[in-house]
Amino acid sequence: MTDDALRVAILVGLVSIPFTLALSWGQVSSGNGVVIGGSIAGTPLLLAGLLVGYHYYDRPTASRRAGFWTGLVGSSATAFIFTANTLASIGTLSLWLSIVAVAVMPVALVLGVGFTVLVSMASAVFAGWVRTRVDSEHRVPETADAVERRGHSRWWLVIALYALATPLVLYYALGVRPDSGLEVGLMVAGLFVLVPLSVVSLVGLFIDATAPRKHATDWFPSVWLYVGGPIGIAVVVYLLGIVRGVSYPPEYASYSFFGALWLLSVVYLVNRTRHLGG
């Protein structure tokens, strides 16, 4: 706490502790009844890591180091929950299993703390990377040579592949509506490919949209539009589905995401070709 470089990281880790305890605490059923404890919730530390990474992206302290200390401090909550689960369950176990549980508990604690720290570090590094990509100094280097050194993005090829594949898969799934075994298998295979391809395309949109540009260009695509748009539309459709009581809201949200991402991908590729060429 006396180190200015890590004070925010440690404070965020401390703040995450009560949230982790509140979301994790519950009841665990056993053969002899119900004992105290609960499953460990990782959401608070994941969000804490993202917050720390966003805060430290342009500071002397690396986001990875800040995320490490956030996870290390916040892991005390996960260690407490795990210890409570183990001690509460010992009374319902046989003598032999109780001995084994006590012997294994230190190793499990170390592994649990290590995993918690890794999650926090990974989320902090990710948030720092995202914040760095959208920073104006990264998107507009001082010289043209700096652009050449960083290389040209080729992620638009993945975006183009998604723009070509999506209409075919969605038309076959929603327009043709196959009902036989082989045709249904083809539809499932198409959707199975389209789902990871959409995720990769969304990442590609972010990377390509935030790639360094020369001073001569006046086109700086909006990350909020091209990346946040499909996600926002999917969330809105999902919430509307819940309000209207549709049978399966995630299905409508998924198709809305695919469609919105396809439309914005086409718009992005057209604008990219017009401003930057191939």
URDAKA-V496801 format. One record per residue. RES is the residue in one small letter. SS is DSSP state (helix for helix, strand for strand, loop for the rest). OMEGA is omega in radians with two decimals (999 if undefined). D_FIRST is the distance of its C-alpha to the first C-alpha in whole Angstrom. Layout:
RES/SS/OMEGA/D_FIRST + RES/SS/OMEGA/D_FIRST
//
This chain:
m/loop/3.11/0 + t/loop/-3.13/4 + d/loop/-3.13/5 + d/loop/-3.08/7 + a/loop/-3.05/9 + l/loop/-3.05/7 + r/helix/-3.12/5 + v/helix/-3.14/9 + a/helix/-3.13/9 + i/helix/3.11/7 + l/helix/3.11/8 + v/helix/3.08/12 + g/helix/3.11/12 + l/helix/-3.13/11 + v/helix/-3.12/14 + s/helix/-3.04/16 + i/helix/-3.13/16 + p/helix/3.12/19 + f/helix/3.09/21 + t/helix/3.12/21 + l/helix/-3.10/22 + a/helix/-3.11/25 + l/helix/-3.08/26 + s/helix/-3.02/27 + w/loop/-3.13/28 + g/strand/-3.14/32 + q/strand/3.12/35 + v/strand/-3.13/36 + s/strand/3.08/40 + s/strand/-3.12/41 + g/loop/-3.09/45 + n/loop/3.12/45 + g/strand/-3.08/43 + v/strand/3.13/40 + v/strand/-3.11/37 + i/strand/3.12/33 + g/strand/3.12/31 + g/loop/3.10/31 + s/loop/-3.06/30 + i/loop/3.13/27 + a/loop/-3.12/26 + g/loop/-3.08/24 + t/helix/-3.13/24 + p/helix/-3.13/21 + l/helix/3.05/19 + l/helix/3.10/22 + l/helix/3.11/21 + a/helix/3.10/17 + g/helix/3.10/18 + l/helix/3.14/20 + l/helix/-3.14/18 + v/helix/3.12/15 + g/helix/3.10/18 + y/helix/-3.08/20 + h/helix/-3.00/17 + y/loop/-3.01/16 + y/loop/-3.09/20 + d/loop/-3.12/21 + r/loop/-3.13/17 + p/loop/3.11/17 + t/loop/-3.09/15 + a/loop/3.12/17 + s/helix/3.14/17 + r/helix/3.13/18 + r/helix/3.11/15 + a/helix/3.10/13 + g/helix/3.10/15 + f/helix/-3.11/15 + w/helix/3.06/11 + t/helix/3.12/12 + g/helix/-3.13/15 + l/helix/3.12/14 + v/helix/-3.11/12 + g/helix/-3.12/14 + s/helix/3.09/17 + s/helix/3.10/17 + a/helix/3.12/19 + t/helix/3.10/21 + a/helix/3.13/21 + f/helix/3.14/22 + i/helix/-3.13/25 + f/helix/3.12/26 + t/helix/3.11/26 + a/helix/3.10/28 + n/helix/-3.07/31 + t/helix/-3.10/32 + l/helix/3.14/32 + a/helix/-3.11/34 + s/helix/-3.09/36 + i/helix/-3.11/37 + g/loop/-3.14/39 + t/loop/-3.09/41 + l/loop/3.04/42 + s/loop/-3.11/44 + l/helix/-3.11/44 + w/helix/3.13/44 + l/helix/3.09/41 + s/helix/3.11/39 + i/helix/3.14/39 + v/helix/-3.13/38 + a/helix/3.13/35 + v/helix/-3.12/33 + a/helix/-3.09/34 + v/helix/-3.03/33 + m/helix/3.13/30 + p/helix/3.13/27 + v/helix/3.13/29 + a/helix/3.11/28 + l/helix/3.14/25 + v/helix/3.12/24 + l/helix/3.14/26 + g/helix/3.11/24 + v/helix/3.13/21 + g/helix/3.12/22 + f/helix/3.11/24 + t/helix/3.13/21 + v/helix/3.13/19 + l/helix/3.11/22 + v/helix/-3.13/22 + s/helix/3.12/19 + m/helix/-3.11/19 + a/helix/3.13/23 + s/helix/3.11/22 + a/helix/3.12/19 + v/helix/3.13/22 + f/helix/3.14/25 + a/helix/3.10/23 + g/helix/3.11/22 + w/helix/3.12/26 + v/helix/-3.11/27 + r/helix/3.11/25 + t/helix/-3.12/27 + r/helix/-3.09/30 + v/helix/3.14/31 + d/loop/-3.07/29 + s/helix/-3.13/32 + e/helix/3.09/31 + h/helix/-3.04/32 + r/helix/3.12/35 + v/strand/3.11/37 + p/loop/-3.06/36 + e/loop/-3.09/38 + t/loop/3.08/41 + a/helix/3.11/43 + d/helix/3.12/43 + a/helix/3.09/39 + v/helix/-3.13/40 + e/helix/-3.13/43 + r/helix/-3.13/40 + r/helix/3.08/38 + g/loop/-3.14/41 + h/loop/-3.13/43 + s/loop/3.06/42 + r/loop/-3.13/44 + w/loop/3.13/43 + w/helix/3.09/45 + l/helix/3.08/48 + v/helix/3.11/46 + i/helix/3.12/46 + a/helix/3.09/50 + l/helix/3.10/50 + y/helix/3.14/48 + a/helix/3.12/51 + l/helix/-3.04/54 + a/helix/-3.03/53 + t/helix/-3.14/52 + p/helix/-3.13/55 + l/helix/-3.09/57 + v/helix/-3.11/55 + l/helix/3.09/54 + y/helix/-3.14/58 + y/helix/-3.10/59 + a/helix/-3.05/57 + l/helix/-3.12/58 + g/helix/3.13/61 + v/helix/-3.12/63 + r/loop/-3.09/61 + p/loop/-3.14/63 + d/loop/3.10/64 + s/loop/-3.03/65 + g/helix/-3.10/63 + l/helix/-3.12/63 + e/helix/3.08/62 + v/helix/3.09/60 + g/helix/3.09/58 + l/helix/3.12/58 + m/helix/3.14/57 + v/helix/3.12/54 + a/helix/3.11/54 + g/helix/3.12/53 + l/helix/3.13/50 + f/helix/3.09/49 + v/helix/-3.06/49 + l/helix/-3.09/48 + v/helix/3.10/45 + p/helix/3.12/43 + l/helix/3.10/45 + s/helix/3.12/43 + v/helix/3.13/40 + v/helix/3.13/40 + s/helix/3.09/42 + l/helix/3.07/39 + v/helix/3.12/37 + g/helix/3.08/39 + l/helix/-3.13/40 + f/helix/-3.08/36 + i/helix/-3.10/36 + d/helix/-3.13/40 + a/helix/-3.12/39 + t/loop/3.12/36 + a/loop/3.14/37 + p/loop/3.13/38 + r/strand/3.05/41 + k/loop/3.12/43 + h/loop/-3.05/43 + a/loop/-3.09/46 + t/loop/3.07/46 + d/loop/-3.09/45 + w/loop/3.07/44 + f/loop/-3.04/40 + p/loop/-3.11/41 + s/loop/3.09/38 + v/helix/3.14/36 + w/helix/-3.13/36 + l/helix/-2.98/40 + y/helix/-3.13/40 + v/loop/-3.13/37 + g/helix/-3.11/36 + g/helix/3.13/40 + p/helix/3.14/41 + i/helix/3.14/38 + g/helix/3.13/38 + i/helix/3.12/42 + a/helix/3.13/42 + v/helix/3.13/39 + v/helix/3.14/42 + v/helix/3.12/45 + y/helix/3.14/43 + l/helix/3.08/42 + l/helix/3.10/46 + g/helix/3.10/47 + i/helix/-3.12/45 + v/helix/-3.10/46 + r/helix/3.07/50 + g/loop/3.09/50 + v/loop/-3.01/51 + s/loop/-3.08/51 + y/loop/-3.10/49 + p/helix/-3.13/46 + p/helix/3.13/44 + e/helix/3.12/48 + y/helix/3.13/48 + a/helix/-3.14/45 + s/helix/3.13/45 + y/helix/3.08/48 + s/helix/3.10/47 + f/helix/3.13/44 + f/helix/-3.11/46 + g/helix/-3.14/49 + a/helix/3.12/46 + l/helix/3.11/45 + w/helix/-3.12/48 + l/helix/-3.13/49 + l/helix/3.08/46 + s/helix/3.12/46 + v/helix/3.12/50 + v/helix/-3.13/49 + y/helix/-3.12/46 + l/helix/3.11/49 + v/helix/3.14/51 + n/helix/-3.14/49 + r/helix/3.13/48 + t/helix/-3.12/51 + r/helix/-3.06/52 + h/helix/-3.02/50 + l/helix/-3.05/49 + g/loop/-3.08/52 + g/loop/999/52
//
